[in-house]
Amino acid sequence: MPALSIIIPVYNEGKTIHKILEKIRAVHLMADLEKDVVIVNDASKDNTEEAIKNYQTQNPSLSIRYFKNEQNCGKGFSLRKGISEAIGDYVIIQDADLEYDPTEYNILLKPMMDGFADVVYGSRFMGGRPHRILFFWHTIGNKVLTFLSNIGTNFNLSDMETCYKLFRREVIQQIKLKENRFGFEPEVTAKISKIKGIRVYEVGISYYGRTYDEGKKISWMDGFRAIYCIIKYNFFV
């Protein structure tokens, strides 16, 4: 049966991981796609592992494959691990928090399953879906990074930094990724742009952002790393 591999990198998400898994379990995917949930625990220091294993035991109907890094290696490292383990026809990135809504998987899947797209980005800055009002400078930073990325890739994306990226498995597994932290977004975008004939689409999604008190992890230092990655992977690699 065709399947969607859902890659979830986790770090200290013991309080919310069951909530996102429950949302995933409840989603009915278009064309009756099966779900292949791949969780990579980046050496969490809380009860993340216990929460995941408890959920697996209580919900055997949801296919969950669990992996654990022996030491903290970063989100990008965990994504590479998860992508390498994907077995579905399609692969989507899902953060373990509640900022992105799995009920919108079908919005991203539609242009791909209709035969138009090889990669689909879910944009927080287009469409009429709900968005939590949070940090002005984060929004400006995201737009600046997307603008710089577009210069290098010649794409006209509105949200390069979005978590929701959907790939045909054969596309994402052929890309050799290197970034260990939040440089994954500009790196994968740059390398996608270099694939001849690649078809990239963008759809509007909702966004339920978290504050730092609620567990948000990205910092301004990651923004500088993103600029470095945009320059490196677009112009020198």
Biotite code that builds the C-alpha atoms (Angstrom):
import biotite.structure as struc

atoms = struc.array([
    struc.Atom([0.000, 0.000, 0.000], chain_id="A", res_id=1, res_name="MET", atom_name="CA", element="C"),
    struc.Atom([1.236, 3.546, -0.743], chain_id="A", res_id=2, res_name="PRO", atom_name="CA", element="C"),
    struc.Atom([2.303, 5.346, 2.438], chain_id="A", res_id=3, res_name="ALA", atom_name="CA", element="C"),
    struc.Atom([3.328, 8.691, 3.878], chain_id="A", res_id=4, res_name="LEU", atom_name="CA", element="C"),
    struc.Atom([6.445, 8.632, 6.052], chain_id="A", res_id=5, res_name="SER", atom_name="CA", element="C"),
    struc.Atom([6.152, 11.251, 8.807], chain_id="A", res_id=6, res_name="ILE", atom_name="CA", element="C"),
    struc.Atom([9.578, 12.213, 10.172], chain_id="A", res_id=7, res_name="ILE", atom_name="CA", element="C"),
    struc.Atom([9.490, 13.603, 13.724], chain_id="A", res_id=8, res_name="ILE", atom_name="CA", element="C"),
    struc.Atom([12.746, 14.794, 15.360], chain_id="A", res_id=9, res_name="PRO", atom_name="CA", element="C"),
    struc.Atom([12.190, 15.177, 19.104], chain_id="A", res_id=10, res_name="VAL", atom_name="CA", element="C"),
    struc.Atom([14.094, 16.753, 21.976], chain_id="A", res_id=11, res_name="TYR", atom_name="CA", element="C"),
    struc.Atom([12.529, 17.201, 25.414], chain_id="A", res_id=12, res_name="ASN", atom_name="CA", element="C"),
    struc.Atom([8.943, 16.963, 24.130], chain_id="A", res_id=13, res_name="GLU", atom_name="CA", element="C"),
    struc.Atom([7.644, 14.553, 26.759], chain_id="A", res_id=14, res_name="GLY", atom_name="CA", element="C"),
    struc.Atom([4.747, 16.855, 27.639], chain_id="A", res_id=15, res_name="LYS", atom_name="CA", element="C"),
    struc.Atom([3.368, 17.177, 24.098], chain_id="A", res_id=16, res_name="THR", atom_name="CA", element="C"),
    struc.Atom([4.566, 14.222, 22.003], chain_id="A", res_id=17, res_name="ILE", atom_name="CA", element="C"),
    struc.Atom([1.417, 12.189, 22.737], chain_id="A", res_id=18, res_name="HIS", atom_name="CA", element="C"),
    struc.Atom([-0.727, 15.111, 21.581], chain_id="A", res_id=19, res_name="LYS", atom_name="CA", element="C"),
    struc.Atom([0.932, 15.374, 18.172], chain_id="A", res_id=20, res_name="ILE", atom_name="CA", element="C"),
    struc.Atom([0.848, 11.591, 17.742], chain_id="A", res_id=21, res_name="LEU", atom_name="CA", element="C"),
    struc.Atom([-2.856, 11.576, 18.568], chain_id="A", res_id=22, res_name="GLU", atom_name="CA", element="C"),
    struc.Atom([-3.453, 14.245, 15.915], chain_id="A", res_id=23, res_name="LYS", atom_name="CA", element="C"),
    struc.Atom([-1.510, 12.163, 13.389], chain_id="A", res_id=24, res_name="ILE", atom_name="CA", element="C"),
    struc.Atom([-3.416, 9.012, 14.306], chain_id="A", res_id=25, res_name="ARG", atom_name="CA", element="C"),
    struc.Atom([-6.754, 10.782, 13.796], chain_id="A", res_id=26, res_name="ALA", atom_name="CA", element="C"),
    struc.Atom([-5.943, 12.071, 10.300], chain_id="A", res_id=27, res_name="VAL", atom_name="CA", element="C"),
    struc.Atom([-7.481, 10.237, 7.349], chain_id="A", res_id=28, res_name="HIS", atom_name="CA", element="C"),
    struc.Atom([-5.038, 10.637, 4.475], chain_id="A", res_id=29, res_name="LEU", atom_name="CA", element="C"),
    struc.Atom([-6.271, 11.077, 0.917], chain_id="A", res_id=30, res_name="MET", atom_name="CA", element="C"),
    struc.Atom([-6.239, 8.026, -1.352], chain_id="A", res_id=31, res_name="ALA", atom_name="CA", element="C"),
    struc.Atom([-6.159, 5.885, 1.815], chain_id="A", res_id=32, res_name="ASP", atom_name="CA", element="C"),
    struc.Atom([-2.428, 6.360, 2.261], chain_id="A", res_id=33, res_name="LEU", atom_name="CA", element="C"),
    struc.Atom([-0.918, 4.421, 5.146], chain_id="A", res_id=34, res_name="GLU", atom_name="CA", element="C"),
    struc.Atom([1.095, 6.249, 7.828], chain_id="A", res_id=35, res_name="LYS", atom_name="CA", element="C"),
    struc.Atom([4.709, 5.403, 8.585], chain_id="A", res_id=36, res_name="ASP", atom_name="CA", element="C"),
    struc.Atom([5.706, 7.463, 11.641], chain_id="A", res_id=37, res_name="VAL", atom_name="CA", element="C"),
    struc.Atom([9.477, 7.701, 12.162], chain_id="A", res_id=38, res_name="VAL", atom_name="CA", element="C"),
    struc.Atom([10.522, 9.303, 15.472], chain_id="A", res_id=39, res_name="ILE", atom_name="CA", element="C"),
    struc.Atom([14.147, 10.201, 16.186], chain_id="A", res_id=40, res_name="VAL", atom_name="CA", element="C"),
    struc.Atom([14.815, 11.143, 19.809], chain_id="A", res_id=41, res_name="ASN", atom_name="CA", element="C"),
    struc.Atom([17.829, 13.452, 20.006], chain_id="A", res_id=42, res_name="ASP", atom_name="CA", element="C"),
    struc.Atom([18.990, 12.245, 23.452], chain_id="A", res_id=43, res_name="ALA", atom_name="CA", element="C"),
    struc.Atom([16.189, 13.992, 25.342], chain_id="A", res_id=44, res_name="SER", atom_name="CA", element="C"),
    struc.Atom([16.756, 14.656, 29.041], chain_id="A", res_id=45, res_name="LYS", atom_name="CA", element="C"),
    struc.Atom([13.104, 14.471, 30.066], chain_id="A", res_id=46, res_name="ASP", atom_name="CA", element="C"),
    struc.Atom([10.532, 11.653, 29.809], chain_id="A", res_id=47, res_name="ASN", atom_name="CA", element="C"),
    struc.Atom([10.221, 11.842, 26.004], chain_id="A", res_id=48, res_name="THR", atom_name="CA", element="C"),
    struc.Atom([11.257, 8.217, 25.477], chain_id="A", res_id=49, res_name="GLU", atom_name="CA", element="C"),
    struc.Atom([8.837, 6.933, 28.119], chain_id="A", res_id=50, res_name="GLU", atom_name="CA", element="C"),
    struc.Atom([5.994, 8.990, 26.632], chain_id="A", res_id=51, res_name="ALA", atom_name="CA", element="C"),
    struc.Atom([6.653, 7.625, 23.140], chain_id="A", res_id=52, res_name="ILE", atom_name="CA", element="C"),
    struc.Atom([6.859, 4.013, 24.262], chain_id="A", res_id=53, res_name="LYS", atom_name="CA", element="C"),
    struc.Atom([3.689, 4.366, 26.342], chain_id="A", res_id=54, res_name="ASN", atom_name="CA", element="C"),
    struc.Atom([1.887, 5.769, 23.313], chain_id="A", res_id=55, res_name="TYR", atom_name="CA", element="C"),
    struc.Atom([3.146, 2.906, 21.136], chain_id="A", res_id=56, res_name="GLN", atom_name="CA", element="C"),
    struc.Atom([1.835, 0.347, 23.627], chain_id="A", res_id=57, res_name="THR", atom_name="CA", element="C"),
    struc.Atom([-1.560, 2.013, 23.937], chain_id="A", res_id=58, res_name="GLN", atom_name="CA", element="C"),
    struc.Atom([-2.021, 2.682, 20.202], chain_id="A", res_id=59, res_name="ASN", atom_name="CA", element="C"),
    struc.Atom([-0.699, -0.291, 18.229], chain_id="A", res_id=60, res_name="PRO", atom_name="CA", element="C"),
    struc.Atom([-2.829, 0.667, 15.199], chain_id="A", res_id=61, res_name="SER", atom_name="CA", element="C"),
    struc.Atom([-0.464, 3.568, 14.410], chain_id="A", res_id=62, res_name="LEU", atom_name="CA", element="C"),
    struc.Atom([2.795, 2.405, 12.845], chain_id="A", res_id=63, res_name="SER", atom_name="CA", element="C"),
    struc.Atom([5.583, 4.066, 14.852], chain_id="A", res_id=64, res_name="ILE", atom_name="CA", element="C"),
    struc.Atom([9.264, 3.287, 14.376], chain_id="A", res_id=65, res_name="ARG", atom_name="CA", element="C"),
    struc.Atom([11.434, 4.721, 17.130], chain_id="A", res_id=66, res_name="TYR", atom_name="CA", element="C"),
    struc.Atom([15.132, 5.627, 16.984], chain_id="A", res_id=67, res_name="PHE", atom_name="CA", element="C"),
    struc.Atom([17.352, 7.328, 19.552], chain_id="A", res_id=68, res_name="LYS", atom_name="CA", element="C"),
    struc.Atom([20.609, 9.247, 19.199], chain_id="A", res_id=69, res_name="ASN", atom_name="CA", element="C"),
    struc.Atom([23.089, 8.262, 21.902], chain_id="A", res_id=70, res_name="GLU", atom_name="CA", element="C"),
    struc.Atom([24.073, 11.913, 22.301], chain_id="A", res_id=71, res_name="GLN", atom_name="CA", element="C"),
    struc.Atom([22.467, 15.217, 21.352], chain_id="A", res_id=72, res_name="ASN", atom_name="CA", element="C"),
    struc.Atom([23.353, 15.812, 17.710], chain_id="A", res_id=73, res_name="CYS", atom_name="CA", element="C"),
    struc.Atom([20.835, 18.437, 16.545], chain_id="A", res_id=74, res_name="GLY", atom_name="CA", element="C"),
    struc.Atom([17.609, 18.608, 14.575], chain_id="A", res_id=75, res_name="LYS", atom_name="CA", element="C"),
    struc.Atom([19.307, 18.316, 11.185], chain_id="A", res_id=76, res_name="GLY", atom_name="CA", element="C"),
    struc.Atom([21.141, 15.156, 12.232], chain_id="A", res_id=77, res_name="PHE", atom_name="CA", element="C"),
    struc.Atom([17.891, 13.620, 13.479], chain_id="A", res_id=78, res_name="SER", atom_name="CA", element="C"),
    struc.Atom([16.111, 14.538, 10.242], chain_id="A", res_id=79, res_name="LEU", atom_name="CA", element="C"),
    struc.Atom([18.839, 12.880, 8.177], chain_id="A", res_id=80, res_name="ARG", atom_name="CA", element="C"),
    struc.Atom([18.453, 9.732, 10.265], chain_id="A", res_id=81, res_name="LYS", atom_name="CA", element="C"),
    struc.Atom([14.671, 9.767, 9.904], chain_id="A", res_id=82, res_name="GLY", atom_name="CA", element="C"),
    struc.Atom([14.761, 10.423, 6.164], chain_id="A", res_id=83, res_name="ILE", atom_name="CA", element="C"),
    struc.Atom([17.192, 7.542, 5.632], chain_id="A", res_id=84, res_name="SER", atom_name="CA", element="C"),
    struc.Atom([14.753, 5.226, 7.440], chain_id="A", res_id=85, res_name="GLU", atom_name="CA", element="C"),
    struc.Atom([11.655, 6.378, 5.496], chain_id="A", res_id=86, res_name="ALA", atom_name="CA", element="C"),
    struc.Atom([9.869, 3.684, 3.505], chain_id="A", res_id=87, res_name="ILE", atom_name="CA", element="C"),
    struc.Atom([6.774, 5.582, 2.359], chain_id="A", res_id=88, res_name="GLY", atom_name="CA", element="C"),
    struc.Atom([6.214, 6.848, -1.173], chain_id="A", res_id=89, res_name="ASP", atom_name="CA", element="C"),
    struc.Atom([6.033, 10.364, 0.269], chain_id="A", res_id=90, res_name="TYR", atom_name="CA", element="C"),
    struc.Atom([7.981, 11.953, 3.128], chain_id="A", res_id=91, res_name="VAL", atom_name="CA", element="C"),
    struc.Atom([6.906, 14.899, 5.299], chain_id="A", res_id=92, res_name="ILE", atom_name="CA", element="C"),
    struc.Atom([8.692, 16.686, 8.141], chain_id="A", res_id=93, res_name="ILE", atom_name="CA", element="C"),
    struc.Atom([6.682, 17.123, 11.368], chain_id="A", res_id=94, res_name="GLN", atom_name="CA", element="C"),
    struc.Atom([7.892, 18.966, 14.457], chain_id="A", res_id=95, res_name="ASP", atom_name="CA", element="C"),
    struc.Atom([7.007, 17.310, 17.761], chain_id="A", res_id=96, res_name="ALA", atom_name="CA", element="C"),
    struc.Atom([5.391, 20.449, 19.159], chain_id="A", res_id=97, res_name="ASP", atom_name="CA", element="C"),
    struc.Atom([1.903, 21.673, 18.303], chain_id="A", res_id=98, res_name="LEU", atom_name="CA", element="C"),
    struc.Atom([2.856, 24.561, 15.994], chain_id="A", res_id=99, res_name="GLU", atom_name="CA", element="C"),
    struc.Atom([1.824, 22.717, 12.816], chain_id="A", res_id=100, res_name="TYR", atom_name="CA", element="C"),
    struc.Atom([-1.449, 20.853, 12.258], chain_id="A", res_id=101, res_name="ASP", atom_name="CA", element="C"),
    struc.Atom([-1.338, 17.304, 10.832], chain_id="A", res_id=102, res_name="PRO", atom_name="CA", element="C"),
    struc.Atom([-4.936, 17.669, 9.619], chain_id="A", res_id=103, res_name="THR", atom_name="CA", element="C"),
    struc.Atom([-3.389, 19.732, 6.809], chain_id="A", res_id=104, res_name="GLU", atom_name="CA", element="C"),
    struc.Atom([-1.280, 16.890, 5.374], chain_id="A", res_id=105, res_name="TYR", atom_name="CA", element="C"),
    struc.Atom([-3.829, 16.431, 2.602], chain_id="A", res_id=106, res_name="ASN", atom_name="CA", element="C"),
    struc.Atom([-3.422, 20.073, 1.548], chain_id="A", res_id=107, res_name="ILE", atom_name="CA", element="C"),
    struc.Atom([0.255, 19.399, 0.882], chain_id="A", res_id=108, res_name="LEU", atom_name="CA", element="C"),
    struc.Atom([-0.352, 15.971, -0.632], chain_id="A", res_id=109, res_name="LEU", atom_name="CA", element="C"),
    struc.Atom([-2.895, 17.096, -3.229], chain_id="A", res_id=110, res_name="LYS", atom_name="CA", element="C"),
    struc.Atom([-0.576, 18.763, -5.800], chain_id="A", res_id=111, res_name="PRO", atom_name="CA", element="C"),
    struc.Atom([1.826, 15.846, -5.452], chain_id="A", res_id=112, res_name="MET", atom_name="CA", element="C"),
    struc.Atom([-0.763, 13.090, -5.783], chain_id="A", res_id=113, res_name="MET", atom_name="CA", element="C"),
    struc.Atom([-2.408, 14.945, -8.663], chain_id="A", res_id=114, res_name="ASP", atom_name="CA", element="C"),
    struc.Atom([0.892, 14.520, -10.487], chain_id="A", res_id=115, res_name="GLY", atom_name="CA", element="C"),
    struc.Atom([2.071, 18.143, -10.510], chain_id="A", res_id=116, res_name="PHE", atom_name="CA", element="C"),
    struc.Atom([4.706, 18.319, -7.766], chain_id="A", res_id=117, res_name="ALA", atom_name="CA", element="C"),
    struc.Atom([7.842, 16.550, -6.561], chain_id="A", res_id=118, res_name="ASP", atom_name="CA", element="C"),
    struc.Atom([8.246, 18.815, -3.502], chain_id="A", res_id=119, res_name="VAL", atom_name="CA", element="C"),
    struc.Atom([5.593, 20.846, -1.640], chain_id="A", res_id=120, res_name="VAL", atom_name="CA", element="C"),
    struc.Atom([6.275, 23.557, 0.951], chain_id="A", res_id=121, res_name="TYR", atom_name="CA", element="C"),
    struc.Atom([3.616, 24.613, 3.438], chain_id="A", res_id=122, res_name="GLY", atom_name="CA", element="C"),
    struc.Atom([3.724, 28.398, 3.765], chain_id="A", res_id=123, res_name="SER", atom_name="CA", element="C"),
    struc.Atom([2.738, 30.212, 6.946], chain_id="A", res_id=124, res_name="ARG", atom_name="CA", element="C"),
    struc.Atom([2.568, 33.469, 4.983], chain_id="A", res_id=125, res_name="PHE", atom_name="CA", element="C"),
    struc.Atom([0.004, 32.695, 2.303], chain_id="A", res_id=126, res_name="MET", atom_name="CA", element="C"),
    struc.Atom([-3.659, 31.744, 2.369], chain_id="A", res_id=127, res_name="GLY", atom_name="CA", element="C"),
    struc.Atom([-6.393, 32.542, 4.863], chain_id="A", res_id=128, res_name="GLY", atom_name="CA", element="C"),
    struc.Atom([-5.635, 29.987, 7.572], chain_id="A", res_id=129, res_name="ARG", atom_name="CA", element="C"),
    struc.Atom([-5.164, 30.896, 11.266], chain_id="A", res_id=130, res_name="PRO", atom_name="CA", element="C"),
    struc.Atom([-1.799, 32.155, 12.498], chain_id="A", res_id=131, res_name="HIS", atom_name="CA", element="C"),
    struc.Atom([-0.879, 32.960, 16.060], chain_id="A", res_id=132, res_name="ARG", atom_name="CA", element="C"),
    struc.Atom([0.460, 36.498, 16.462], chain_id="A", res_id=133, res_name="ILE", atom_name="CA", element="C"),
    struc.Atom([3.883, 36.313, 18.110], chain_id="A", res_id=134, res_name="LEU", atom_name="CA", element="C"),
    struc.Atom([7.281, 37.798, 17.333], chain_id="A", res_id=135, res_name="PHE", atom_name="CA", element="C"),
    struc.Atom([7.632, 40.659, 14.831], chain_id="A", res_id=136, res_name="PHE", atom_name="CA", element="C"),
    struc.Atom([11.389, 40.254, 14.445], chain_id="A", res_id=137, res_name="TRP", atom_name="CA", element="C"),
    struc.Atom([11.106, 36.502, 13.921], chain_id="A", res_id=138, res_name="HIS", atom_name="CA", element="C"),
    struc.Atom([8.705, 37.181, 11.073], chain_id="A", res_id=139, res_name="THR", atom_name="CA", element="C"),
    struc.Atom([11.052, 39.752, 9.555], chain_id="A", res_id=140, res_name="ILE", atom_name="CA", element="C"),
    struc.Atom([13.952, 37.326, 10.007], chain_id="A", res_id=141, res_name="GLY", atom_name="CA", element="C"),
    struc.Atom([12.067, 34.542, 8.240], chain_id="A", res_id=142, res_name="ASN", atom_name="CA", element="C"),
    struc.Atom([11.215, 36.828, 5.335], chain_id="A", res_id=143, res_name="LYS", atom_name="CA", element="C"),
    struc.Atom([14.819, 38.013, 5.020], chain_id="A", res_id=144, res_name="VAL", atom_name="CA", element="C"),
    struc.Atom([16.138, 34.438, 5.037], chain_id="A", res_id=145, res_name="LEU", atom_name="CA", element="C"),
    struc.Atom([13.558, 33.391, 2.458], chain_id="A", res_id=146, res_name="THR", atom_name="CA", element="C"),
    struc.Atom([14.469, 36.390, 0.280], chain_id="A", res_id=147, res_name="PHE", atom_name="CA", element="C"),
    struc.Atom([18.186, 35.556, 0.439], chain_id="A", res_id=148, res_name="LEU", atom_name="CA", element="C"),
    struc.Atom([17.471, 31.899, -0.265], chain_id="A", res_id=149, res_name="SER", atom_name="CA", element="C"),
    struc.Atom([15.347, 32.825, -3.275], chain_id="A", res_id=150, res_name="ASN", atom_name="CA", element="C"),
    struc.Atom([18.228, 34.870, -4.704], chain_id="A", res_id=151, res_name="ILE", atom_name="CA", element="C"),
    struc.Atom([20.374, 31.747, -4.641], chain_id="A", res_id=152, res_name="GLY", atom_name="CA", element="C"),
    struc.Atom([17.775, 29.219, -5.778], chain_id="A", res_id=153, res_name="THR", atom_name="CA", element="C"),
    struc.Atom([15.783, 31.424, -8.183], chain_id="A", res_id=154, res_name="ASN", atom_name="CA", element="C"),
    struc.Atom([12.628, 30.150, -6.448], chain_id="A", res_id=155, res_name="PHE", atom_name="CA", element="C"),
    struc.Atom([9.803, 32.480, -5.433], chain_id="A", res_id=156, res_name="ASN", atom_name="CA", element="C"),
    struc.Atom([8.999, 30.810, -2.117], chain_id="A", res_id=157, res_name="LEU", atom_name="CA", element="C"),
    struc.Atom([7.247, 32.813, 0.596], chain_id="A", res_id=158, res_name="SER", atom_name="CA", element="C"),
    struc.Atom([8.406, 30.622, 3.518], chain_id="A", res_id=159, res_name="ASP", atom_name="CA", element="C"),
    struc.Atom([11.673, 28.736, 3.092], chain_id="A", res_id=160, res_name="MET", atom_name="CA", element="C"),
    struc.Atom([11.969, 28.194, 6.858], chain_id="A", res_id=161, res_name="GLU", atom_name="CA", element="C"),
    struc.Atom([8.677, 26.308, 7.208], chain_id="A", res_id=162, res_name="THR", atom_name="CA", element="C"),
    struc.Atom([8.706, 22.946, 8.964], chain_id="A", res_id=163, res_name="CYS", atom_name="CA", element="C"),
    struc.Atom([6.142, 21.439, 6.589], chain_id="A", res_id=164, res_name="TYR", atom_name="CA", element="C"),
    struc.Atom([8.083, 20.171, 3.610], chain_id="A", res_id=165, res_name="LYS", atom_name="CA", element="C"),
    struc.Atom([6.737, 17.204, 1.645], chain_id="A", res_id=166, res_name="LEU", atom_name="CA", element="C"),
    struc.Atom([8.926, 15.202, -0.736], chain_id="A", res_id=167, res_name="PHE", atom_name="CA", element="C"),
    struc.Atom([8.671, 12.249, -3.021], chain_id="A", res_id=168, res_name="ARG", atom_name="CA", element="C"),
    struc.Atom([10.854, 9.729, -1.212], chain_id="A", res_id=169, res_name="ARG", atom_name="CA", element="C"),
    struc.Atom([13.151, 9.143, -4.183], chain_id="A", res_id=170, res_name="GLU", atom_name="CA", element="C"),
    struc.Atom([13.811, 12.900, -4.348], chain_id="A", res_id=171, res_name="VAL", atom_name="CA", element="C"),
    struc.Atom([14.754, 13.512, -0.710], chain_id="A", res_id=172, res_name="ILE", atom_name="CA", element="C"),
    struc.Atom([16.727, 10.292, -0.284], chain_id="A", res_id=173, res_name="GLN", atom_name="CA", element="C"),
    struc.Atom([18.991, 11.148, -3.220], chain_id="A", res_id=174, res_name="GLN", atom_name="CA", element="C"),
    struc.Atom([20.070, 14.424, -1.583], chain_id="A", res_id=175, res_name="ILE", atom_name="CA", element="C"),
    struc.Atom([23.198, 14.257, 0.573], chain_id="A", res_id=176, res_name="LYS", atom_name="CA", element="C"),
    struc.Atom([22.497, 16.493, 3.560], chain_id="A", res_id=177, res_name="LEU", atom_name="CA", element="C"),
    struc.Atom([25.148, 17.650, 6.046], chain_id="A", res_id=178, res_name="LYS", atom_name="CA", element="C"),
    struc.Atom([23.702, 20.221, 8.458], chain_id="A", res_id=179, res_name="GLU", atom_name="CA", element="C"),
    struc.Atom([23.181, 19.049, 12.054], chain_id="A", res_id=180, res_name="ASN", atom_name="CA", element="C"),
    struc.Atom([21.040, 21.855, 13.472], chain_id="A", res_id=181, res_name="ARG", atom_name="CA", element="C"),
    struc.Atom([18.559, 24.312, 11.963], chain_id="A", res_id=182, res_name="PHE", atom_name="CA", element="C"),
    struc.Atom([20.608, 24.721, 8.786], chain_id="A", res_id=183, res_name="GLY", atom_name="CA", element="C"),
    struc.Atom([18.549, 21.886, 7.330], chain_id="A", res_id=184, res_name="PHE", atom_name="CA", element="C"),
    struc.Atom([15.991, 24.291, 5.817], chain_id="A", res_id=185, res_name="GLU", atom_name="CA", element="C"),
    struc.Atom([18.293, 26.435, 3.649], chain_id="A", res_id=186, res_name="PRO", atom_name="CA", element="C"),
    struc.Atom([20.497, 23.452, 2.795], chain_id="A", res_id=187, res_name="GLU", atom_name="CA", element="C"),
    struc.Atom([17.714, 21.211, 1.553], chain_id="A", res_id=188, res_name="VAL", atom_name="CA", element="C"),
    struc.Atom([16.116, 24.106, -0.349], chain_id="A", res_id=189, res_name="THR", atom_name="CA", element="C"),
    struc.Atom([19.392, 24.948, -2.087], chain_id="A", res_id=190, res_name="ALA", atom_name="CA", element="C"),
    struc.Atom([20.049, 21.330, -3.035], chain_id="A", res_id=191, res_name="LYS", atom_name="CA", element="C"),
    struc.Atom([16.493, 20.806, -4.283], chain_id="A", res_id=192, res_name="ILE", atom_name="CA", element="C"),
    struc.Atom([16.896, 23.802, -6.579], chain_id="A", res_id=193, res_name="SER", atom_name="CA", element="C"),
    struc.Atom([19.851, 22.116, -8.279], chain_id="A", res_id=194, res_name="LYS", atom_name="CA", element="C"),
    struc.Atom([17.886, 19.020, -9.320], chain_id="A", res_id=195, res_name="ILE", atom_name="CA", element="C"),
    struc.Atom([17.119, 19.310, -13.019], chain_id="A", res_id=196, res_name="LYS", atom_name="CA", element="C"),
    struc.Atom([13.413, 19.440, -13.795], chain_id="A", res_id=197, res_name="GLY", atom_name="CA", element="C"),
    struc.Atom([12.307, 19.486, -10.137], chain_id="A", res_id=198, res_name="ILE", atom_name="CA", element="C"),
    struc.Atom([8.717, 20.656, -9.614], chain_id="A", res_id=199, res_name="ARG", atom_name="CA", element="C"),
    struc.Atom([8.255, 22.635, -6.394], chain_id="A", res_id=200, res_name="VAL", atom_name="CA", element="C"),
    struc.Atom([4.852, 23.845, -5.178], chain_id="A", res_id=201, res_name="TYR", atom_name="CA", element="C"),
    struc.Atom([3.764, 25.914, -2.188], chain_id="A", res_id=202, res_name="GLU", atom_name="CA", element="C"),
    struc.Atom([0.437, 25.824, -0.320], chain_id="A", res_id=203, res_name="VAL", atom_name="CA", element="C"),
    struc.Atom([-0.928, 27.894, 2.552], chain_id="A", res_id=204, res_name="GLY", atom_name="CA", element="C"),
    struc.Atom([-1.032, 26.327, 6.021], chain_id="A", res_id=205, res_name="ILE", atom_name="CA", element="C"),
    struc.Atom([-1.980, 27.461, 9.523], chain_id="A", res_id=206, res_name="SER", atom_name="CA", element="C"),
    struc.Atom([0.542, 28.137, 12.286], chain_id="A", res_id=207, res_name="TYR", atom_name="CA", element="C"),
    struc.Atom([0.084, 27.817, 16.052], chain_id="A", res_id=208, res_name="TYR", atom_name="CA", element="C"),
    struc.Atom([3.425, 29.221, 17.173], chain_id="A", res_id=209, res_name="GLY", atom_name="CA", element="C"),
    struc.Atom([4.959, 28.701, 20.615], chain_id="A", res_id=210, res_name="ARG", atom_name="CA", element="C"),
    struc.Atom([6.717, 31.219, 22.845], chain_id="A", res_id=211, res_name="THR", atom_name="CA", element="C"),
    struc.Atom([10.090, 30.410, 24.404], chain_id="A", res_id=212, res_name="TYR", atom_name="CA", element="C"),
    struc.Atom([8.336, 29.775, 27.705], chain_id="A", res_id=213, res_name="ASP", atom_name="CA", element="C"),
    struc.Atom([6.212, 27.197, 25.903], chain_id="A", res_id=214, res_name="GLU", atom_name="CA", element="C"),
    struc.Atom([9.262, 25.415, 24.530], chain_id="A", res_id=215, res_name="GLY", atom_name="CA", element="C"),
    struc.Atom([10.368, 27.167, 21.337], chain_id="A", res_id=216, res_name="LYS", atom_name="CA", element="C"),
    struc.Atom([14.034, 26.319, 20.694], chain_id="A", res_id=217, res_name="LYS", atom_name="CA", element="C"),
    struc.Atom([15.325, 28.252, 17.673], chain_id="A", res_id=218, res_name="ILE", atom_name="CA", element="C"),
    struc.Atom([17.463, 31.321, 18.473], chain_id="A", res_id=219, res_name="SER", atom_name="CA", element="C"),
    struc.Atom([18.937, 34.336, 16.688], chain_id="A", res_id=220, res_name="TRP", atom_name="CA", element="C"),
    struc.Atom([22.230, 32.426, 16.389], chain_id="A", res_id=221, res_name="MET", atom_name="CA", element="C"),
    struc.Atom([20.448, 29.909, 14.191], chain_id="A", res_id=222, res_name="ASP", atom_name="CA", element="C"),
    struc.Atom([19.520, 32.803, 11.901], chain_id="A", res_id=223, res_name="GLY", atom_name="CA", element="C"),
    struc.Atom([23.188, 33.592, 11.322], chain_id="A", res_id=224, res_name="PHE", atom_name="CA", element="C"),
    struc.Atom([23.864, 29.915, 10.631], chain_id="A", res_id=225, res_name="ARG", atom_name="CA", element="C"),
    struc.Atom([21.018, 29.945, 8.106], chain_id="A", res_id=226, res_name="ALA", atom_name="CA", element="C"),
    struc.Atom([22.630, 32.872, 6.250], chain_id="A", res_id=227, res_name="ILE", atom_name="CA", element="C"),
    struc.Atom([25.924, 30.984, 6.188], chain_id="A", res_id=228, res_name="TYR", atom_name="CA", element="C"),
    struc.Atom([24.148, 27.908, 4.800], chain_id="A", res_id=229, res_name="CYS", atom_name="CA", element="C"),
    struc.Atom([22.337, 29.935, 2.138], chain_id="A", res_id=230, res_name="ILE", atom_name="CA", element="C"),
    struc.Atom([25.647, 31.301, 0.876], chain_id="A", res_id=231, res_name="ILE", atom_name="CA", element="C"),
    struc.Atom([27.516, 28.007, 1.192], chain_id="A", res_id=232, res_name="LYS", atom_name="CA", element="C"),
    struc.Atom([25.038, 25.633, -0.434], chain_id="A", res_id=233, res_name="TYR", atom_name="CA", element="C"),
    struc.Atom([23.822, 27.975, -3.167], chain_id="A", res_id=234, res_name="ASN", atom_name="CA", element="C"),
    struc.Atom([27.135, 29.409, -4.320], chain_id="A", res_id=235, res_name="PHE", atom_name="CA", element="C"),
    struc.Atom([29.991, 27.172, -3.162], chain_id="A", res_id=236, res_name="PHE", atom_name="CA", element="C"),
    struc.Atom([28.726, 23.588, -3.063], chain_id="A", res_id=237, res_name="VAL", atom_name="CA", element="C"),
])
